[in-house]
Amino acid sequence: ILPFIPQAFENLNQAQTAIKTLRNQTLNTKVLEFPGRPTNFIAQRAEELFPEEGSLFQGPEDALQKLNQLQSEVAEEVKTQVALLPTLETKGNRDKARSSITQLAQLDANYKALIKALEKTPQDNGATQLEVGESVTLQDGTVIRRTQ
């Protein structure tokens, strides 16, 4: 079980699965197919930043900071690709770019949902920001729910 998952979640295995799914989705996003982009920067950053399962040296703040950094980079990549879209000359390249942008936007939404589910604030003594009974659903259908 990941050390930074709040104990208030109904099913910690679901939360752990959501994190693994998001990591895999990040690493497998077809950003490389975006015309004119030489590397998959987001996947490289994910390898460097993604919270590691069972890490003894990683507390909740560090894990959330890494997730927030990744979400910010994904959001920035969406903006960059949207800005580049009008410069593409062929319909095929524009279609590939739109597909890449759609994938990244879904990835961004998943990061935001996971961060919301896991985020803690000092003033609430570590309780999640989700209200009791509230849940978030990731794009793959994984539901994270607060029960207490």
C-alpha positions in Angstrom: 0.0 0.0 0.0 1.3 3.4 -0.9 2.3 5.4 2.2 0.6 8.6 1.2 -2.9 7.2 0.6 -5.2 8.5 3.3 -6.8 5.8 5.5 -10.2 7.3 5.0 -10.6 5.7 1.5 -13.1 2.9 1.3 -10.7 0.7 -0.8 -7.0 1.5 -0.6 -6.4 -1.1 -3.4 -8.6 1.1 -5.7 -6.5 4.1 -4.9 -3.3 2.2 -5.4 -4.6 0.9 -8.7 -5.6 4.4 -9.7 -2.1 5.7 -9.1 -0.5 2.8 -11.0 -3.0 3.3 -13.9 -2.3 7.0 -14.1 1.5 6.2 -14.1 1.0 3.7 -17.0 -1.3 6.1 -18.8 1.3 8.8 -18.6 4.1 6.6 -19.8 2.1 5.2 -22.7 0.6 8.5 -23.9 1.3 8.8 -27.6 2.8 12.3 -27.3 5.6 11.1 -29.6 3.2 11.0 -32.4 2.7 14.8 -32.3 4.4 16.1 -35.5 7.5 18.1 -34.8 8.0 16.9 -31.3 11.3 15.1 -31.0 10.8 13.4 -27.5 8.2 12.3 -25.1 9.0 14.9 -22.5 6.0 14.1 -20.3 6.8 10.4 -20.1 10.4 11.2 -19.2 9.4 13.6 -16.4 6.9 11.0 -15.1 9.7 8.4 -14.8 11.7 11.0 -12.7 8.8 12.4 -10.6 6.1 9.8 -10.2 5.6 8.7 -6.5 7.2 5.3 -5.9 5.2 2.6 -4.3 6.5 1.8 -0.8 9.1 4.5 -0.6 10.2 5.1 3.0 11.5 8.5 2.2 8.4 9.9 0.6 5.8 11.5 2.7 2.4 12.7 1.6 3.6 16.3 0.9 6.4 15.0 -1.3 4.1 12.7 -3.2 1.5 15.4 -3.8 4.2 17.9 -4.8 5.4 15.4 -7.5 1.8 14.8 -8.7 1.2 18.5 -8.9 4.4 19.1 -10.8 3.4 16.4 -13.3 -0.1 17.8 -13.7 1.4 21.2 -14.3 3.7 19.9 -17.0 0.8 17.9 -18.6 -1.3 21.1 -18.7 1.6 23.1 -20.1 2.1 20.5 -22.8 -1.6 20.7 -23.8 -1.2 24.5 -24.2 2.0 24.0 -26.3 0.4 21.5 -28.6 -2.8 23.6 -29.0 -0.6 26.6 -30.0 1.4 24.5 -32.5 -1.8 23.0 -34.1 -2.4 25.9 -36.6 1.2 25.6 -37.8 0.8 22.1 -39.1 0.4 21.9 -42.8 -1.2 18.5 -43.6 -4.6 17.2 -42.4 -2.9 14.0 -41.3 -0.5 15.9 -39.0 -3.4 18.0 -37.6 -5.4 14.8 -36.9 -2.5 13.2 -35.1 -2.0 16.5 -33.1 -5.7 16.6 -32.1 -5.5 13.0 -31.0 -2.4 13.8 -28.9 -4.1 16.8 -27.4 -7.2 14.8 -26.5 -5.0 12.2 -24.8 -3.1 14.8 -22.8 -6.3 16.6 -21.8 -7.7 13.3 -20.4 -4.4 12.7 -18.6 -4.6 16.2 -17.1 -8.2 15.5 -15.9 -7.0 12.3 -14.3 -4.2 14.1 -12.5 -6.5 16.7 -11.2 -9.0 14.1 -9.9 -6.3 12.0 -8.2 -4.7 15.1 -6.6 -8.1 16.2 -5.3 -8.7 12.8 -3.8 -5.3 12.6 -2.1 -4.7 16.2 -1.2 -4.3 17.2 2.5 -4.3 20.6 4.1 -2.6 21.6 7.4 -5.7 23.2 8.8 -7.7 20.0 8.7 -5.1 17.8 10.4 -4.5 15.6 7.3 -8.1 14.8 6.4 -8.7 14.7 2.7 -10.4 17.6 1.0 -13.2 15.3 -0.2 -16.2 15.4 2.1 -17.5 12.2 3.6 -19.4 10.3 1.0 -17.9 12.4 -1.9 -15.9 10.6 -4.6 -13.9 11.3 -7.7 -13.8 9.1 -10.8 -10.8 8.8 -13.0 -11.1 8.4 -16.8 -10.6 4.6 -16.5 -13.6 4.3 -14.2 -11.7 3.9 -10.9 -13.7 5.5 -8.1 -12.0 7.0 -5.1 -14.4 7.6 -2.2 -14.0 9.1 1.3 -16.0 7.1 3.9 -15.1 8.8 7.1 
